[in-house]
Amino acid sequence: MQSSSLKADYKGRERGRAYAPGHITGFFTIHMDESPLLSGSTGAGLCLEEGVTTEVSVEPSKVQELVVMLNGSTIESAPTCKSVFRAMVHGVDPVKITARQTSLLPANFGYGISGAAALSLGFAINEAMGLGLSKEKVGQIAHQAEVENLTGLGDVSAQLVGGTEVRLKPGAPGIGEVKNLDFGDGFIVISSPVASFPTKRMITEERFVKRINSCGEVVMGSFLESPKMENFMRLSRKFWENVGIMGEDVVKAIQVFESAGIPSPSAKKGLVFGAVYPEDVPKIISKIMGKRESSPEGFSTVNYDLVHGLKIIISRVSKRGAC
């Protein structure tokens, strides 16, 4: 990663805590530039209340060292988080940072976990070390880490804004343009992580890139003519069907969602999702489960394991961005 020249005075605050929402992309186009800060995506997506919470502890060390734990288990390979760490501690005395991250959303399915992990880590380090960086600057560091490690293009910019968002201009926070759409806050997202699919493959293989850019441009134009949730879901379904990465298991999961009454369910990579009104959640879950099921109080994230062989996750659309 290019040097961020962070020479801020390390004030020795030992702990920091931050949060970033999950993010499901409905459709997008790829924009790659020689500069990671100018690279990114245009498109639209939903941020979920459930995301990644990061708590860090900082202590003096002989060498710069980052230890990342997710849900209690040490992560040996966390390239995007390590890139954020290197940028954040550049120019300060060596420290060991232990980052304890928690999330109910699984990684590598399409929930934007790499972006949420990188962004929340950046905010937590900023707080713990008293670096005094702006949200925009931390967002730029996380975005650059995502682009350089090919783990994402637009998640970080979306996760800073929160809610239902549309990315009108590609690039890092402060360079690209992201607009929050107020129609999404009252919706509940029901999703199922069905099959993992690497982001790197999706945004680098020529056959996928061509389909993404050609179809993404068309559906983006249609969405901007009528920026409503119903149109977002319908166009998302059209987009991912045209991209052509829906496997048989994903198609079956979509059929389960449709049979339960979820309107226009879609799939991002191997993640099936739908947006519904809160009052419809009980009957939808009842149909999916095949039995009477009361709705979760407050609609905090709820996991139902192995329903039709699927993991069912319920979460509100977020009302806030990373903090």
C-alpha angles and dihedrals in degrees: 000000000000114000114269092198093223102178095159118144110264103226094189101243100167103206139038137176131196143162137213126184125238117253133210115195114218096189137336149167125231122239116182123184135173086251115066089211091060093044121089142097144279120219141085138276150158126257116211127216087231112073137119127320116195127196118186134192121197128204135167115268142175091239136023106267135173124193115189122196123184117197090340099312124106114243111217095189115045103140098165094049090046090053090052090049093051092050094046096050096041109128098016131099115277116282138176112227121194111198118196109194127186131191137157089205116086121236126241097031104091106277094118092246096151090056093045091048093049095045097046090046091053093050092046093051090046090055097042095049096037092233093155096217120162122247088249093055093048088047091053091052092050092045092050090050091052094049095046092049093042092233096124147344110200108013097095095052090048093046092053090057099038128193120060108336143183122206108214099173127029123238144075123309109293091025104054124052122243126177126196115224113213097210095080105062096085096051130100119217118216112193144167126204101219109162134003119237123180116243090213091063093047096052099039108038108094096223092056095041092054093050093044094051097042096046095034092059092051098048092043089058091049092048094051089054089058112014099189131131093245091054092045092056095044092050092044090056091049092048098051093043089056094046086061106216098117108121126202093266091053092050090051091050090051089053090053090052092048092049089053091056101258106150117235099342113199139192132228107200101309096343120101117202145165136186118226140169116264093243091058096055098087096054092042093052089045091056093045093048094042092229142069109290128177117222118256112263111252091359094257112166111298128186124206111189125216102355103162083348089301135116107230118205125188122196138154122245103260122256094201141043130229117313 
